Amino acid sequence: MKILFLTHRVPFPQNGGYPIVVCNTIRGLVNLGHDVSLVALNAKKNHHENNDDDKELLSQINYRAYNINASVSVFEVAANLFSKTSFNIDKYYDADFERLLIKELKNTNYDIIQFEGLFVSLYLSAIRKNSKARLIYRLHNVESQIWHRLSQQKSDPFKKSYLKMHAKRIKNYELQQLNNFDAIAVFTDQDKGTLIEYGAKIPIEILPVGVNLDYYQPDFEKTEFPSLFFLGSLDWLPNREGIEWFLENFKQDLTDGDLRVRFYVAGNDIPERFDDYDVMGKIFIQGEVDDALEFVNSKAIMIVPLLSSGGMRVKIVEGMAMQKCIISTSLGAEGIDYKNGENILIANNTDEFYEAIKLCIADEDYCKSVGINARKLIEEQHDVNKVTEKLVGFYQTLV
């Protein structure tokens, strides 16, 4: 089949959940012999130097990135208070890009066009008019749900009201677009249930996050035990909110209390104010790391303190593939077929996190057994080859 992927950001480098999922899917389809094109909006003007993995993938597909200006001024944010739409979505629309996209569709007949997330759905109407392809929406997150959950975590009345307003506007947009596609792919049963509640009438297929297991080769000789770590992009609000909550609640325990373990925080776009959490020899705010998997391998216990997310967290899947002992909220582990205490530890409040960390740092053998069981789960349910074959089968029912 001839397949076009549309993304709202350049999926290179593969240093976060969204780019990892997109590129793993494309790799799987290319390996099965399909002709894949990728068109990406480039809001951050990302011109990083591609590594060998990127170059290999790019040599096998047709790829274009279009620079757009997605910045929003303070005036535009203020003006948006009186609008019916959310600037978080509207900023991804670019008329010049739409014209170029229409030209592309007139020159090439695609069988499948896959919209990677809500933000590229702004071009759905133009694509529908200019292509006979089956249009698939891959839901990475229920965006309105994230904003609603963020609002529930706020005590400030203005912030709570502001976030609720955006949640309502985004939900209205989601409801408008929902049945305009030919089908939807989701990562979790929970997300499928949410879309059905929203009134989805089109086919919905559950396809978990798939990873190439050959890339995940843990080496315990290079792992510091005990050690605690967080890895995630802090330009994504749920990540930032979660790690701030954790640091505010556990900084004292980690520096002067009974939790005698070093804590490392790594990821992209960490605000400068996070440097205030750094405590020499105890809490390390490292920022972006050169090799994410090398960083993960070097640490023992992964925490995922998500309070307001949805969908499936790629970092948990990757952490499990690396045989990490993971402590996560039930929301963070949503969609993963886990067994609490066997292949992951679930903690939903400060007391539960405290007890889970205390247990793990005191028992290395237990941590290793949790990690080994986690790897088995990923091998059974998240092998990218198996997931991609299921995706192709889904495409074929539509074409």
Secondary structure, 3 states (H helix, E strand, C coil): CEEEEEECCCCCCCCCHHHHHHHHHHHHHHHCCCEEEEEEEECCCCCCCCCHHHHHHHCCCEEEEEECCCCCCHHHHHHHCCCCCCHHHHCCCCHHHHHHHHHHHHHCCCCEEEEECHHHHHHHHHHHHHCCCEEEEECCCCHHHHHHHHHHCCCCHHHHHHHHHHHHHHHHHHHHHHHHCCEEEECCHHHHHHHHHCCCCCCEEECCCCECHHHCCCCHHHCCCCEEEEECCCCCHHHHHHHHHHHHHHHHHHHHCCCCCEEEEECCCCCHHHHHHCECCCEEEEECCCCHHHHHHHCCEEEECCCCCCCCCHHHHHHHHCCCEEEECCCCCCCCCCCECCCEEECCCHHHHHHHHHHHHHCHHHHHHHHHHHHHHHHHHCEHHHHHHHHHHHHHHHC
